[in-house]
Amino acid sequence: MISQDCESVDIVNDLVRKIRIKESQLKIAQESNLIYTSAALESQILELRFKLSQSQDPELDALMSLLDD
């Protein structure tokens, strides 16, 4: 049970890290006027956020609320 919780937290942390990286890349692409790159990154961010929202874990919901802040 504890190892499942650790795996769940690791997965969430990895997804959050990937989202933050993609958001940074998106900002750079937008500042550089890279329209197609920006669109691709926005799509990837949406996909990662969807994956993150798939879990109904209360701890995940708490982590998601931190992203919103």
PDB file as gemmi writes it, atoms N, CA and C in Angstrom:
CRYST1    1.000    1.000    1.000  90.00  90.00  90.00 P 1                      
ATOM      1  N   MET A   1       0.817  -1.187   0.000  1.00  0.00           N  
ATOM      2  CA  MET A   1       0.000   0.000   0.000  1.00  0.00           C  
ATOM      3  C   MET A   1       0.867   1.260   0.000  1.00  0.00           C  
ATOM      4  N   ILE A   2       1.862   1.280   0.849  1.00  0.00           N  
ATOM      5  CA  ILE A   2       2.734   2.451   0.919  1.00  0.00           C  
ATOM      6  C   ILE A   2       3.495   2.617  -0.387  1.00  0.00           C  
ATOM      7  N   SER A   3       3.941   1.507  -0.972  1.00  0.00           N  
ATOM      8  CA  SER A   3       4.686   1.612  -2.227  1.00  0.00           C  
ATOM      9  C   SER A   3       3.792   2.124  -3.345  1.00  0.00           C  
ATOM     10  N   GLN A   4       2.492   1.767  -3.323  1.00  0.00           N  
ATOM     11  CA  GLN A   4       1.560   2.294  -4.312  1.00  0.00           C  
ATOM     12  C   GLN A   4       1.418   3.797  -4.149  1.00  0.00           C  
ATOM     13  N   ASP A   5       1.329   4.262  -2.918  1.00  0.00           N  
ATOM     14  CA  ASP A   5       1.225   5.697  -2.661  1.00  0.00           C  
ATOM     15  C   ASP A   5       2.465   6.425  -3.159  1.00  0.00           C  
ATOM     16  N   CYS A   6       3.636   5.836  -2.914  1.00  0.00           N  
ATOM     17  CA  CYS A   6       4.887   6.445  -3.375  1.00  0.00           C  
ATOM     18  C   CYS A   6       4.927   6.502  -4.890  1.00  0.00           C  
ATOM     19  N   GLU A   7       4.489   5.417  -5.543  1.00  0.00           N  
ATOM     20  CA  GLU A   7       4.461   5.399  -7.007  1.00  0.00           C  
ATOM     21  C   GLU A   7       3.498   6.453  -7.534  1.00  0.00           C  
ATOM     22  N   SER A   8       2.351   6.574  -6.895  1.00  0.00           N  
ATOM     23  CA  SER A   8       1.360   7.559  -7.308  1.00  0.00           C  
ATOM     24  C   SER A   8       1.912   8.972  -7.185  1.00  0.00           C  
ATOM     25  N   VAL A   9       2.574   9.237  -6.079  1.00  0.00           N  
ATOM     26  CA  VAL A   9       3.168  10.557  -5.866  1.00  0.00           C  
ATOM     27  C   VAL A   9       4.271  10.804  -6.890  1.00  0.00           C  
ATOM     28  N   ASP A  10       5.079   9.784  -7.181  1.00  0.00           N  
ATOM     29  CA  ASP A  10       6.143   9.929  -8.175  1.00  0.00           C  
ATOM     30  C   ASP A  10       5.569  10.228  -9.555  1.00  0.00           C  
ATOM     31  N   ILE A  11       4.494   9.554  -9.899  1.00  0.00           N  
ATOM     32  CA  ILE A  11       3.853   9.785 -11.201  1.00  0.00           C  
ATOM     33  C   ILE A  11       3.316  11.206 -11.272  1.00  0.00           C  
ATOM     34  N   VAL A  12       2.653  11.633 -10.216  1.00  0.00           N  
ATOM     35  CA  VAL A  12       2.109  12.996 -10.174  1.00  0.00           C  
ATOM     36  C   VAL A  12       3.231  14.019 -10.265  1.00  0.00           C  
ATOM     37  N   ASN A  13       4.278  13.809  -9.491  1.00  0.00           N  
ATOM     38  CA  ASN A  13       5.412  14.739  -9.518  1.00  0.00           C  
ATOM     39  C   ASN A  13       6.023  14.816 -10.910  1.00  0.00           C  
ATOM     40  N   ASP A  14       6.132  13.674 -11.575  1.00  0.00           N  
ATOM     41  CA  ASP A  14       6.695  13.641 -12.924  1.00  0.00           C  
ATOM     42  C   ASP A  14       5.804  14.407 -13.898  1.00  0.00           C  
ATOM     43  N   LEU A  15       4.500  14.201 -13.804  1.00  0.00           N  
ATOM     44  CA  LEU A  15       3.576  14.923 -14.689  1.00  0.00           C  
ATOM     45  C   LEU A  15       3.612  16.426 -14.429  1.00  0.00           C  
ATOM     46  N   VAL A  16       3.654  16.808 -13.171  1.00  0.00           N  
ATOM     47  CA  VAL A  16       3.722  18.236 -12.827  1.00  0.00           C  
ATOM     48  C   VAL A  16       5.012  18.845 -13.364  1.00  0.00           C  
ATOM     49  N   ARG A  17       6.112  18.115 -13.223  1.00  0.00           N  
ATOM     50  CA  ARG A  17       7.403  18.600 -13.742  1.00  0.00           C  
ATOM     51  C   ARG A  17       7.339  18.770 -15.254  1.00  0.00           C  
ATOM     52  N   LYS A  18       6.761  17.798 -15.947  1.00  0.00           N  
ATOM     53  CA  LYS A  18       6.647  17.878 -17.406  1.00  0.00           C  
ATOM     54  C   LYS A  18       5.775  19.052 -17.828  1.00  0.00           C  
ATOM     55  N   ILE A  19       4.693  19.280 -17.093  1.00  0.00           N  
ATOM     56  CA  ILE A  19       3.808  20.405 -17.418  1.00  0.00           C  
ATOM     57  C   ILE A  19       4.551  21.727 -17.257  1.00  0.00           C  
ATOM     58  N   ARG A  20       5.281  21.858 -16.177  1.00  0.00           N  
ATOM     59  CA  ARG A  20       6.029  23.109 -15.956  1.00  0.00           C  
ATOM     60  C   ARG A  20       7.077  23.342 -17.044  1.00  0.00           C  
ATOM     61  N   ILE A  21       7.749  22.279 -17.452  1.00  0.00           N  
ATOM     62  CA  ILE A  21       8.741  22.398 -18.525  1.00  0.00           C  
ATOM     63  C   ILE A  21       8.069  22.830 -19.817  1.00  0.00           C  
ATOM     64  N   LYS A  22       6.948  22.186 -20.147  1.00  0.00           N  
ATOM     65  CA  LYS A  22       6.228  22.529 -21.381  1.00  0.00           C  
ATOM     66  C   LYS A  22       5.717  23.962 -21.326  1.00  0.00           C  
ATOM     67  N   GLU A  23       5.267  24.410 -20.150  1.00  0.00           N  
ATOM     68  CA  GLU A  23       4.797  25.791 -20.021  1.00  0.00           C  
ATOM     69  C   GLU A  23       5.941  26.781 -20.243  1.00  0.00           C  
ATOM     70  N   SER A  24       7.118  26.448 -19.757  1.00  0.00           N  
ATOM     71  CA  SER A  24       8.290  27.306 -19.993  1.00  0.00           C  
ATOM     72  C   SER A  24       8.646  27.334 -21.473  1.00  0.00           C  
ATOM     73  N   GLN A  25       8.602  26.168 -22.097  1.00  0.00           N  
ATOM     74  CA  GLN A  25       8.887  26.088 -23.528  1.00  0.00           C  
ATOM     75  C   GLN A  25       7.850  26.870 -24.330  1.00  0.00           C  
ATOM     76  N   LEU A  26       6.588  26.786 -23.903  1.00  0.00           N  
ATOM     77  CA  LEU A  26       5.518  27.514 -24.584  1.00  0.00           C  
ATOM     78  C   LEU A  26       5.746  29.018 -24.500  1.00  0.00           C  
ATOM     79  N   LYS A  27       6.127  29.484 -23.346  1.00  0.00           N  
ATOM     80  CA  LYS A  27       6.381  30.912 -23.175  1.00  0.00           C  
ATOM     81  C   LYS A  27       7.487  31.380 -24.128  1.00  0.00           C  
ATOM     82  N   ILE A  28       8.547  30.604 -24.221  1.00  0.00           N  
ATOM     83  CA  ILE A  28       9.649  30.939 -25.124  1.00  0.00           C  
ATOM     84  C   ILE A  28       9.179  30.924 -26.576  1.00  0.00           C  
ATOM     85  N   ALA A  29       8.397  29.901 -26.932  1.00  0.00           N  
ATOM     86  CA  ALA A  29       7.901  29.792 -28.304  1.00  0.00           C  
ATOM     87  C   ALA A  29       6.990  30.969 -28.651  1.00  0.00           C  
ATOM     88  N   GLN A  30       6.140  31.366 -27.704  1.00  0.00           N  
ATOM     89  CA  GLN A  30       5.258  32.504 -27.952  1.00  0.00           C  
ATOM     90  C   GLN A  30       6.037  33.803 -28.093  1.00  0.00           C  
ATOM     91  N   GLU A  31       7.049  33.981 -27.260  1.00  0.00           N  
ATOM     92  CA  GLU A  31       7.875  35.191 -27.346  1.00  0.00           C  
ATOM     93  C   GLU A  31       8.666  35.238 -28.650  1.00  0.00           C  
ATOM     94  N   SER A  32       8.975  34.053 -29.188  1.00  0.00           N  
ATOM     95  CA  SER A  32       9.735  33.966 -30.441  1.00  0.00           C  
ATOM     96  C   SER A  32       8.821  33.912 -31.662  1.00  0.00           C  
ATOM     97  N   ASN A  33       7.507  34.008 -31.421  1.00  0.00           N  
ATOM     98  CA  ASN A  33       6.516  33.989 -32.490  1.00  0.00           C  
ATOM     99  C   ASN A  33       6.560  32.693 -33.306  1.00  0.00           C  
ATOM    100  N   LEU A  34       6.765  31.582 -32.616  1.00  0.00           N  
ATOM    101  CA  LEU A  34       6.769  30.266 -33.250  1.00  0.00           C  
ATOM    102  C   LEU A  34       5.367  29.669 -33.128  1.00  0.00           C  
ATOM    103  N   ILE A  35       4.531  29.992 -34.092  1.00  0.00           N  
ATOM    104  CA  ILE A  35       3.110  29.677 -34.019  1.00  0.00           C  
ATOM    105  C   ILE A  35       2.855  28.174 -33.950  1.00  0.00           C  
ATOM    106  N   TYR A  36       3.464  27.403 -34.835  1.00  0.00           N  
ATOM    107  CA  TYR A  36       3.216  25.960 -34.878  1.00  0.00           C  
ATOM    108  C   TYR A  36       3.785  25.252 -33.649  1.00  0.00           C  
ATOM    109  N   THR A  37       4.929  25.711 -33.213  1.00  0.00           N  
ATOM    110  CA  THR A  37       5.531  25.140 -32.000  1.00  0.00           C  
ATOM    111  C   THR A  37       4.657  25.440 -30.796  1.00  0.00           C  
ATOM    112  N   SER A  38       4.146  26.658 -30.725  1.00  0.00           N  
ATOM    113  CA  SER A  38       3.257  27.038 -29.617  1.00  0.00           C  
ATOM    114  C   SER A  38       2.006  26.168 -29.609  1.00  0.00           C  
ATOM    115  N   ALA A  39       1.430  25.945 -30.772  1.00  0.00           N  
ATOM    116  CA  ALA A  39       0.218  25.125 -30.861  1.00  0.00           C  
ATOM    117  C   ALA A  39       0.505  23.691 -30.420  1.00  0.00           C  
ATOM    118  N   ALA A  40       1.638  23.155 -30.845  1.00  0.00           N  
ATOM    119  CA  ALA A  40       2.003  21.791 -30.457  1.00  0.00           C  
ATOM    120  C   ALA A  40       2.224  21.689 -28.953  1.00  0.00           C  
ATOM    121  N   LEU A  41       2.889  22.670 -28.389  1.00  0.00           N  
ATOM    122  CA  LEU A  41       3.136  22.667 -26.946  1.00  0.00           C  
ATOM    123  C   LEU A  41       1.839  22.809 -26.153  1.00  0.00           C  
ATOM    124  N   GLU A  42       0.932  23.646 -26.621  1.00  0.00           N  
ATOM    125  CA  GLU A  42      -0.364  23.787 -25.950  1.00  0.00           C  
ATOM    126  C   GLU A  42      -1.110  22.458 -25.948  1.00  0.00           C  
ATOM    127  N   SER A  43      -1.054  21.755 -27.060  1.00  0.00           N  
ATOM    128  CA  SER A  43      -1.691  20.445 -27.159  1.00  0.00           C  
ATOM    129  C   SER A  43      -1.057  19.447 -26.185  1.00  0.00           C  
ATOM    130  N   GLN A  44       0.261  19.462 -26.102  1.00  0.00           N  
ATOM    131  CA  GLN A  44       0.969  18.561 -25.187  1.00  0.00           C  
ATOM    132  C   GLN A  44       0.637  18.879 -23.730  1.00  0.00           C  
ATOM    133  N   ILE A  45       0.527  20.165 -23.409  1.00  0.00           N  
ATOM    134  CA  ILE A  45       0.179  20.568 -22.045  1.00  0.00           C  
ATOM    135  C   ILE A  45      -1.228  20.088 -21.692  1.00  0.00           C  
ATOM    136  N   LEU A  46      -2.157  20.238 -22.617  1.00  0.00           N  
ATOM    137  CA  LEU A  46      -3.523  19.765 -22.373  1.00  0.00           C  
ATOM    138  C   LEU A  46      -3.549  18.256 -22.143  1.00  0.00           C  
ATOM    139  N   GLU A  47      -2.783  17.531 -22.928  1.00  0.00           N  
ATOM    140  CA  GLU A  47      -2.719  16.076 -22.775  1.00  0.00           C  
ATOM    141  C   GLU A  47      -2.141  15.690 -21.405  1.00  0.00           C  
ATOM    142  N   LEU A  48      -1.083  16.362 -20.993  1.00  0.00           N  
ATOM    143  CA  LEU A  48      -0.485  16.073 -19.690  1.00  0.00           C  
ATOM    144  C   LEU A  48      -1.438  16.423 -18.552  1.00  0.00           C  
ATOM    145  N   ARG A  49      -2.139  17.526 -18.680  1.00  0.00           N  
ATOM    146  CA  ARG A  49      -3.114  17.911 -17.649  1.00  0.00           C  
ATOM    147  C   ARG A  49      -4.261  16.905 -17.584  1.00  0.00           C  
ATOM    148  N   PHE A  50      -4.666  16.395 -18.743  1.00  0.00           N  
ATOM    149  CA  PHE A  50      -5.713  15.375 -18.769  1.00  0.00           C  
ATOM    150  C   PHE A  50      -5.241  14.117 -18.043  1.00  0.00           C  
ATOM    151  N   LYS A  51      -4.020  13.683 -18.316  1.00  0.00           N  
ATOM    152  CA  LYS A  51      -3.463  12.521 -17.628  1.00  0.00           C  
ATOM    153  C   LYS A  51      -3.422  12.741 -16.124  1.00  0.00           C  
ATOM    154  N   LEU A  52      -3.074  13.945 -15.750  1.00  0.00           N  
ATOM    155  CA  LEU A  52      -2.989  14.285 -14.332  1.00  0.00           C  
ATOM    156  C   LEU A  52      -4.365  14.243 -13.674  1.00  0.00           C  
ATOM    157  N   SER A  53      -5.381  14.637 -14.408  1.00  0.00           N  
ATOM    158  CA  SER A  53      -6.731  14.683 -13.851  1.00  0.00           C  
ATOM    159  C   SER A  53      -7.414  13.318 -13.835  1.00  0.00           C  
ATOM    160  N   GLN A  54      -6.840  12.320 -14.492  1.00  0.00           N  
ATOM    161  CA  GLN A  54      -7.447  10.995 -14.563  1.00  0.00           C  
ATOM    162  C   GLN A  54      -7.547  10.309 -13.213  1.00  0.00           C  
ATOM    163  N   SER A  55      -6.636  10.577 -12.347  1.00  0.00           N  
ATOM    164  CA  SER A  55      -6.645   9.935 -11.048  1.00  0.00           C  
ATOM    165  C   SER A  55      -7.646  10.637 -10.138  1.00  0.00           C  
ATOM    166  N   GLN A  56      -8.388   9.861  -9.385  1.00  0.00           N  
ATOM    167  CA  GLN A  56      -9.361  10.430  -8.450  1.00  0.00           C  
ATOM    168  C   GLN A  56      -8.814  10.427  -7.024  1.00  0.00           C  
ATOM    169  N   ASP A  57      -7.521  10.418  -6.900  1.00  0.00           N  
ATOM    170  CA  ASP A  57      -6.844  10.387  -5.614  1.00  0.00           C  
ATOM    171  C   ASP A  57      -6.979  11.750  -4.926  1.00  0.00           C  
ATOM    172  N   PRO A  58      -7.408  11.781  -3.665  1.00  0.00           N  
ATOM    173  CA  PRO A  58      -7.543  13.073  -2.962  1.00  0.00           C  
ATOM    174  C   PRO A  58      -6.220  13.827  -2.853  1.00  0.00           C  
ATOM    175  N   GLU A  59      -5.113  13.087  -2.711  1.00  0.00           N  
ATOM    176  CA  GLU A  59      -3.816  13.758  -2.657  1.00  0.00           C  
ATOM    177  C   GLU A  59      -3.496  14.414  -3.988  1.00  0.00           C  
ATOM    178  N   LEU A  60      -3.892  13.769  -5.058  1.00  0.00           N  
ATOM    179  CA  LEU A  60      -3.690  14.342  -6.382  1.00  0.00           C  
ATOM    180  C   LEU A  60      -4.505  15.624  -6.525  1.00  0.00           C  
ATOM    181  N   ASP A  61      -5.725  15.607  -6.041  1.00  0.00           N  
ATOM    182  CA  ASP A  61      -6.552  16.812  -6.108  1.00  0.00           C  
ATOM    183  C   ASP A  61      -5.893  17.964  -5.353  1.00  0.00           C  
ATOM    184  N   ALA A  62      -5.267  17.646  -4.233  1.00  0.00           N  
ATOM    185  CA  ALA A  62      -4.574  18.672  -3.472  1.00  0.00           C  
ATOM    186  C   ALA A  62      -3.389  19.228  -4.262  1.00  0.00           C  
ATOM    187  N   LEU A  63      -2.649  18.341  -4.927  1.00  0.00           N  
ATOM    188  CA  LEU A  63      -1.514  18.787  -5.743  1.00  0.00           C  
ATOM    189  C   LEU A  63      -1.993  19.613  -6.932  1.00  0.00           C  
ATOM    190  N   MET A  64      -3.111  19.216  -7.531  1.00  0.00           N  
ATOM    191  CA  MET A  64      -3.654  19.971  -8.658  1.00  0.00           C  
ATOM    192  C   MET A  64      -4.041  21.379  -8.228  1.00  0.00           C  
ATOM    193  N   SER A  65      -4.572  21.504  -7.008  1.00  0.00           N  
ATOM    194  CA  SER A  65      -4.943  22.833  -6.543  1.00  0.00           C  
ATOM    195  C   SER A  65      -3.716  23.713  -6.348  1.00  0.00           C  
ATOM    196  N   LEU A  66      -2.584  23.096  -6.044  1.00  0.00           N  
ATOM    197  CA  LEU A  66      -1.344  23.872  -5.938  1.00  0.00           C  
ATOM    198  C   LEU A  66      -0.916  24.403  -7.294  1.00  0.00           C  
ATOM    199  N   LEU A  67      -1.161  23.643  -8.357  1.00  0.00           N  
ATOM    200  CA  LEU A  67      -0.835  24.099  -9.717  1.00  0.00           C  
ATOM    201  C   LEU A  67      -1.660  25.331 -10.078  1.00  0.00           C  
ATOM    202  N   ASP A  68      -2.907  25.341  -9.632  1.00  0.00           N  
ATOM    203  CA  ASP A  68      -3.783  26.463  -9.954  1.00  0.00           C  
ATOM    204  C   ASP A  68      -3.337  27.749  -9.273  1.00  0.00           C  
ATOM    205  N   ASP A  69      -2.658  27.597  -8.125  1.00  0.00           N  
ATOM    206  CA  ASP A  69      -2.190  28.779  -7.393  1.00  0.00           C  
ATOM    207  C   ASP A  69      -0.978  29.311  -8.058  1.00  0.00           C  
TER     208      ASP A  69                                                      
END                                                                             
